Amino acid sequence: MTEIAFDEVGYWSEVKQDIVQLYSEEYTKILRAQGNLRFAYIEGFSSSGIQVRKGSGELSFGSAIRAVKIEPPFDEYHFVDIDRAKLSTLERLVNETRLRRTSRYYPDDCNRVLLTDIFPQVRYEEYRRALCLLDPYGLDLDWAVIAKAGELGTIDLFLNFPVMDANRNALWRNPKRVAPSQAARLTRFWGDETWRDVAYQKQKNLFGEQEAIKTDNETVANAFRERLRNVAKFALVPRPVPMRNDQGATIYYLFFASQKESANRIASFLFEKYRARGAV
């Protein structure tokens, strides 16, 4: 039997999971009350459903198992992870809850399977809706997935924008030194190369020559928020929450995007609640 290496997470990851769980609880109540809709929970980077708390070594449930335990439940669950062993562990844990959930497991690249197998099931005219969590480890997501979620008009989306990975590998102070393969990763996530215009401003140096001056994380995050609204066509995208590590460095921004004012209102409340607490 293959030994599973559980993901080690910091408190910021559990804050994110708290937000997604609290939103999910309100989401299922509202949609269940409407009566005529079928709604799904979708997770593109599901992992094993269990994690290790950084520092203490304690085990805790990840977002997938938290979603399965929510009452009233989603009508169905779609879990994707490219690591087959982790996904098998998740399936076993879901079965052990004995909650009789309708769950499907996809040991595949979510950039493919979401577009070909899962999102096509969430059609507006068939009274289908979904909540989708895309929480990649780094710049491992294709913009086409985000754009499709916006195009369908049926999906509420939580999205991790991994700004630390971007800074470490693509958003260097000297853009000429960035490896083309790393720049391509950011282009794939962003959807095109307009990130270059956002991340760098042209200024003249003492010799009158043009220099590329790197902008800050907030500028990049705000520009990505505009892309979610203007390019992916999500009607409502509240200000994202920066998730910071123990040293205060921003690891990623947690975004939410939706077409519905009620959804935006709930997510915005949760974002501001955690922001005000100083938890992030």
C-alpha positions in Angstrom: 0.0 0.0 0.0 1.4 3.4 -1.0 2.1 5.7 2.0 0.4 9.0 1.7 2.4 12.2 2.6 -0.2 14.5 4.1 0.0 18.2 3.1 1.5 20.4 5.8 -0.6 23.6 6.2 -0.2 26.8 8.2 -2.9 28.7 10.0 -3.6 30.8 6.9 -4.7 27.6 5.1 -7.2 26.8 7.8 -8.5 30.4 7.7 -9.2 29.9 4.0 -10.9 26.7 4.7 -13.0 28.3 7.4 -14.2 31.0 4.9 -15.1 28.4 2.3 -16.9 26.2 4.8 -18.9 29.1 6.2 -19.9 30.2 2.8 -20.8 26.7 1.8 -23.1 26.4 4.7 -25.1 29.5 3.6 -24.9 28.4 0.0 -26.6 25.0 0.6 -29.3 26.5 2.8 -30.2 29.1 0.2 -30.2 26.8 -2.8 -32.0 23.9 -0.9 -34.8 26.4 -0.1 -35.3 27.1 -3.8 -36.3 23.5 -4.4 -35.9 23.4 -8.2 -32.1 23.4 -8.4 -29.4 20.7 -8.2 -26.1 22.0 -6.9 -22.6 20.5 -6.7 -19.4 21.1 -4.9 -16.3 21.0 -7.1 -12.7 21.0 -5.9 -9.9 21.1 -8.5 -6.9 20.3 -6.2 -8.6 18.1 -3.6 -5.6 16.3 -2.1 -6.2 13.6 0.5 -8.8 15.3 2.6 -6.6 15.4 5.7 -3.7 17.6 6.6 -0.9 18.2 9.1 -0.9 21.5 11.1 2.5 23.2 10.7 4.3 23.3 14.0 2.0 21.1 16.1 1.9 18.1 13.8 -1.8 17.6 14.5 -4.1 16.2 11.9 -7.1 18.1 10.7 -9.7 17.8 8.0 -9.1 19.7 4.7 -11.6 21.5 2.6 -13.0 18.4 0.8 -14.0 16.6 4.0 -15.4 19.8 5.5 -17.6 20.2 2.4 -18.8 16.6 2.7 -19.9 17.2 6.3 -22.0 20.3 5.6 -25.7 20.1 6.2 -27.8 20.5 4.3 -25.5 18.7 1.8 -24.7 19.5 -1.8 -26.5 17.2 -4.2 -23.2 15.9 -5.5 -19.4 16.3 -5.1 -16.7 16.3 -7.7 -13.1 15.8 -6.5 -10.1 16.2 -8.8 -6.4 15.6 -8.0 -3.6 14.5 -10.3 -2.2 12.4 -7.4 -4.1 9.1 -7.5 -2.9 8.0 -4.1 -4.1 11.1 -2.4 -7.5 10.9 -4.2 -7.9 7.3 -3.1 -7.3 8.4 0.5 -9.9 11.1 0.1 -12.4 8.6 -1.3 -11.8 6.3 1.7 -12.3 9.1 4.2 -15.6 10.2 2.5 -16.9 6.6 2.7 -16.0 6.4 6.3 -18.2 9.4 7.1 -21.2 7.1 6.2 -23.1 10.2 5.1 -24.1 8.6 1.8 -22.9 11.5 -0.4 -22.9 11.2 -4.2 -19.2 11.7 -4.9 -17.1 11.3 -8.0 -13.4 11.2 -8.1 -11.1 12.2 -11.0 -7.4 11.2 -10.8 -6.5 13.6 -13.5 -5.2 17.1 -14.3 -8.0 19.5 -13.3 -7.2 21.8 -16.2 -8.5 19.1 -18.5 -11.2 17.3 -16.6 -13.0 20.4 -15.4 -13.4 21.6 -18.9 -14.3 18.3 -20.5 -16.1 16.3 -17.8 -17.4 18.5 -14.9 -18.2 22.0 -15.9 -20.4 20.9 -18.9 -22.7 19.3 -16.3 -23.4 22.6 -14.6 -25.7 24.1 -17.3 -28.0 27.0 -16.5 -30.9 25.7 -18.6 -30.8 22.4 -16.7 -31.2 24.2 -13.3 -27.7 23.2 -12.3 -25.4 25.3 -10.1 -22.1 24.7 -8.4 -19.6 26.0 -5.9 -16.0 25.5 -7.1 -12.8 25.8 -5.1 -9.6 26.1 -7.1 -6.7 26.0 -4.7 -3.5 25.2 -6.6 -0.2 24.7 -4.9 1.3 27.3 -7.3 0.9 28.6 -10.8 -0.6 25.3 -11.9 -4.0 26.5 -13.2 -5.0 27.4 -16.8 -6.9 30.6 -17.3 -9.3 28.7 -19.6 -10.8 27.0 -16.5 -11.5 30.4 -14.8 -12.9 31.8 -18.0 -15.2 28.9 -18.5 -16.6 29.2 -15.0 -17.4 32.8 -15.7 -18.9 32.1 -19.1 -21.3 29.4 -17.7 -22.9 31.9 -15.2 -23.7 29.0 -12.9 -20.6 28.7 -10.8 -19.5 30.6 -7.6 -15.8 30.4 -7.5 -13.2 30.6 -4.7 -9.7 31.0 -6.2 -6.2 31.0 -4.8 -3.9 33.4 -6.7 -0.4 32.2 -5.7 1.5 35.5 -5.6 4.5 34.1 -3.8 5.1 31.6 -6.5 4.7 34.3 -9.1 7.2 36.6 -7.2 9.8 33.8 -6.7 9.7 32.6 -10.3 8.4 35.2 -12.7 8.0 38.6 -11.2 11.6 39.4 -10.6 12.9 43.0 -10.3 14.9 42.4 -13.5 12.4 40.8 -15.9 15.1 40.0 -18.4 16.6 37.4 -16.1 13.3 35.4 -15.7 13.4 32.0 -17.4 11.0 31.8 -20.3 9.4 28.6 -18.9 8.6 30.5 -15.6 7.1 33.5 -17.4 5.0 31.0 -19.4 3.6 29.6 -16.2 2.3 33.0 -15.2 1.0 33.7 -18.7 -0.9 30.4 -18.6 -2.5 31.3 -15.2 -3.2 35.0 -16.1 -4.5 34.2 -19.6 -2.2 36.4 -21.6 0.9 38.5 -21.3 -0.8 41.7 -20.0 0.7 40.8 -16.6 3.9 42.3 -17.8 2.3 45.7 -18.2 0.8 45.4 -14.7 3.9 44.1 -12.9 6.3 46.6 -14.4 6.1 50.3 -14.9 8.5 52.1 -17.3 10.6 54.9 -15.7 13.6 56.9 -17.0 16.8 56.6 -15.0 19.4 59.3 -14.5 20.7 58.7 -18.0 17.3 59.1 -19.6 17.0 55.4 -20.4 13.8 53.4 -19.8 13.8 51.0 -16.9 11.2 48.4 -15.9 10.3 49.1 -12.2 8.5 46.3 -10.4 5.1 47.1 -8.9 3.7 45.7 -5.6 1.5 42.7 -4.8 -1.6 44.8 -4.3 -1.3 46.3 -7.8 -1.0 42.8 -9.3 -4.0 41.5 -7.3 -6.2 44.4 -8.2 -5.4 43.9 -11.9 -6.3 40.2 -11.6 -9.5 41.2 -9.9 -10.3 43.4 -13.0 -9.6 40.4 -15.3 -12.1 38.3 -13.4 -14.7 41.0 -13.9 -13.9 42.2 -17.4 -12.4 39.2 -19.1 -13.9 36.2 -17.3 -17.2 38.1 -17.0 -17.9 37.5 -13.4 -20.4 40.2 -12.4 -19.2 40.5 -8.8 -15.7 40.1 -7.4 -15.1 41.5 -3.9 -11.7 42.7 -2.8 -9.5 39.6 -2.2 -8.1 38.6 1.1 -4.3 38.4 1.4 -3.2 35.2 3.1 0.1 35.8 5.0 2.6 33.4 6.6 4.2 33.7 10.1 6.6 36.3 8.8 3.9 38.5 7.4 4.6 37.7 3.7 1.7 37.3 1.4 1.6 33.8 0.1 -1.6 34.1 -2.0 -4.7 36.1 -2.4 -8.1 34.4 -1.9 -10.6 35.6 -4.5 -14.3 35.0 -4.8 -16.3 35.5 -8.0 -20.0 35.2 -8.7 -22.9 36.4 -10.8 -25.2 36.8 -7.8 -25.5 39.8 -5.4 -26.6 37.5 -2.5 -23.4 35.4 -3.0 -21.2 38.4 -3.2 -22.8 39.8 0.0 -22.1 36.7 2.0 -18.5 36.3 0.7 -17.7 40.0 1.2 -19.0 39.7 4.8 -16.8 36.7 5.5 -13.7 38.4 3.9 -14.1 41.5 5.9 -14.8 39.6 9.1 -11.5 37.8 8.9 -9.7 40.9 7.7 -11.0 42.9 10.7 -9.9 40.1 13.1 -6.3 40.5 11.8 -6.3 36.8 11.0 -4.9 37.5 7.6 
